[in-house]
C-alpha cells in the first residue's frame, strides 16, 4: 500500500500524518510525506524536522528529503487577466 500525505503544520495535517503513520505501520505501507511552500523559512524547517522525528519514532526511517523553493504565488494572479 502506498500512502501519500501533505503536511503544513495545521492541526488537520498533524492528524493526517498521525493517521498515515498508523496506516503504514498496520499495512506495511510505503509512506510519502510532502510539504510545499513558496519560500523556505524557519517554519518549513520545523515542519520537516517534526515529520522526520515522528516517522523515526514510529520506526520509519526517512530515506530522502528534497527541498526546493518554487516561485509560485497563485493568489497574486487573482483578478488579473
C-alpha positions in Angstrom: 0.0 0.0 0.0 1.3 3.4 -1.0 0.3 6.3 1.3 0.7 10.0 0.4 0.1 12.8 3.0 0.7 16.5 2.7 1.7 18.4 5.8 1.6 22.2 6.5 1.8 22.4 10.4 -2.0 22.8 10.7 -3.9 20.7 13.2 -5.6 18.8 10.3 -2.3 17.9 8.7 -0.9 16.9 12.1 -3.8 14.4 12.5 -3.4 13.3 8.8 0.3 12.5 9.4 -0.6 10.5 12.6 -3.2 8.6 10.7 -0.9 7.9 7.7 1.8 6.6 10.1 -0.7 4.2 11.7 -1.8 3.0 8.3 1.8 2.5 7.2 2.5 0.5 10.3 -0.7 -1.6 10.1 -0.4 -2.4 6.4 3.3 -2.4 5.9 2.8 0.6 3.6 5.2 2.9 1.9 4.6 6.4 3.3 5.4 9.6 1.3 5.2 12.9 3.0 5.2 16.2 1.2 5.4 19.8 2.3 5.0 22.6 -0.3 5.9 26.2 0.5 6.6 29.2 -1.6 9.6 30.1 0.4 12.0 28.2 2.7 11.5 29.6 6.2 12.1 28.5 9.8 8.5 27.2 9.7 9.4 25.0 6.8 12.4 23.6 8.6 10.3 23.0 11.7 7.5 21.2 9.7 10.1 18.9 8.1 12.0 18.2 11.2 8.9 17.4 13.2 7.7 15.0 10.5 11.2 13.3 10.4 11.1 12.9 14.2 7.6 11.4 14.2 8.5 9.0 11.4 11.6 7.8 13.2 9.7 7.4 16.5 7.3 5.1 14.5 10.3 3.1 13.2 10.0 4.6 9.7 13.4 5.9 8.6 13.1 8.8 6.1 15.1 7.8 3.1 15.3 11.0 1.1 14.3 14.6 1.6 14.4 17.1 -1.3 13.8 20.7 -0.5 13.2 23.0 -3.4 11.8 26.5 -3.4 9.2 27.3 -6.0 8.2 30.8 -7.1 4.5 30.1 -7.2 2.1 32.6 -5.9 -1.3 31.8 -7.4 -3.1 34.4 -5.2 -1.0 37.2 -6.9 -2.8 36.4 -10.2 -6.3 36.5 -8.9 -8.3 39.2 -10.7 -5.7 39.7 -13.4 -6.2 38.6 -16.9 
